[in-house]
Amino acid sequence: MNGSQGISRRRLLAGGLGALAGGAALGVGATRLGGDDTPSASAGPPSTFTGPHQPGIVTPAQDRLHFAAFDVTTRSRAELADLLRRWTDAGERMMRGESAGAIGPTSGPYDAPPDDTGEAIGLPPAGLSITIGFGPSLLDGRFGLARRRPAALVRLPHFPADNLDPARSDGDLCVQACADDPQVAVHAIRNLARIGFGTVSVRWSQLGFGRTSSTSTAQQTPRNLFGFKDGTANVKAEETDALKQHIWVGPGDDPDGAWLTGGSYLVARRINMNIETWDRQSLRDQETIIGRTKAEGAPLSGGGEFTEPDFALPGRDGPLIDIASHVRMAHPTTNDGHRILRRGYNFVDGSTNLGRLDAGLFFLAYMRDPVTQYLPLQTKLAKQDLLSEYLQHTGSALFAVPPGIRDGGFVGESLFA
């Protein structure tokens, strides 16, 4: 939304809110939240779960994120499937700008909790997309799903120099809510957590602002908190062949994981940046570490932002682009041609007890096979990348993201078939 009325609540929410749970879903029917239903300027048509893929993957990256991981507390397979059905229904409504529940936040029995928390009343959909994923721990003996666990759905290992917080890692389920309004994203997670009360509990959550990657050629490349353009070589929605090769799970990838065909894998990593140390480095050192210019994002070998780096071009004391620079370490040509689709966000979660910013990158990346595309890449980055000196990975998770759904279906239905 535009204008001064859109400032106070939503900008304050960017500072930090946890997922909230409570209440119960009620009734049937349909009511809109009310107020201005005009989509935000950057939003296209409302997202939907219906189709070959879930929203929020190749959807043009929105500006705000609320991500939550959940532990499943029930041991009933039927209750788990029912929760996914209710999440699908509520998600579809919220992505259309309607209430999470069919009755709405101001109707229904007066002496019962509303079936929507109400903080999005009067707000447009703001390009909201909701994406649901399944962690390795979900496909265990509790629900009879172990035999359908794909080989690539593994708990991510402890990479070199990781300092992981178990309270910020893993999870049975995840929900990624992206929007151009922080209050819309928070509303989505809050209401899905409320719907799941008694079936799931929030394990951890993360707010993000300022996307750090472009997922469409129509978007400019954003900057991360180190001030550099991030994700120049990211896979874009318009690259149909690259998506098929690198992002979408294929029909013959894994017989046990056939239910995941058309879906993808999501790596989530909370990466703290040593902001204060970085800020004391010279511009020369910063550009050497990254391998690109800070102003334009062009490779140090010359050209513009989208010029392919020339890693063999000699400089005075060796290659012009340092062999351990981030751009060289992460480039597809030095990683067997593998590419991933990044949807990361900046975060600032206040200050540490040492008075430093608790800030960094909430790394989100989609890929066809994390075992071959991500594990070798992150192992190499942790050991050799010059940038690793300024980073500390504090959270880690991997999720299988099922494909989109048929009309009347629910996310993950193919797993329970």
Sequence and secondary structure as in RCSB ss.txt:
>XXXX:A:sequence
MNGSQGISRRRLLAGGLGALAGGAALGVGATRLGGDDTPSASAGPPSTFTGPHQPGIVTPAQDRLHFAAFDVTTR
SRAELADLLRRWTDAGERMMRGESAGAIGPTSGPYDAPPDDTGEAIGLPPAGLSITIGFGPSLLDGRFGLARRRP
AALVRLPHFPADNLDPARSDGDLCVQACADDPQVAVHAIRNLARIGFGTVSVRWSQLGFGRTSSTSTAQQTPRNL
FGFKDGTANVKAEETDALKQHIWVGPGDDPDGAWLTGGSYLVARRINMNIETWDRQSLRDQETIIGRTKAEGAPL
SGGGEFTEPDFALPGRDGPLIDIASHVRMAHPTTNDGHRILRRGYNFVDGSTNLGRLDAGLFFLAYMRDPVTQYL
PLQTKLAKQDLLSEYLQHTGSALFAVPPGIRDGGFVGESLFA
>XXXX:A:secstr
  SGGGTHHHHHHTT                B  B     TT  S   SBSSS SSSSS   SEEEEEEEEE   
 HHHHHHHHHHHHHHHHHHHTTB SSSS TT S TTS  SS  TTTB   TT EEEEEE GGGSSTTTT GGG  
TT       TT    GGGS  SEEEEEEESSHHHHHHHHHHHHHHTBTTEEEEEEEEEEEESS  STTS   B T
TSSB  TT   TT HHHHHHHTS  TTS GGGGGGTT EEEEEEEEEE HHHHHTS HHHHHHHHSB TTT  BT
TSS TTS   TT B SSSBSS TTSHHHHHSGGGTTT   EE  EEEEEEE TTS EEEEEEEEEEES HHHHTH
HHHHHHHHH GGGGGEEEEEEEEEEE   B TT  TTHHHH 
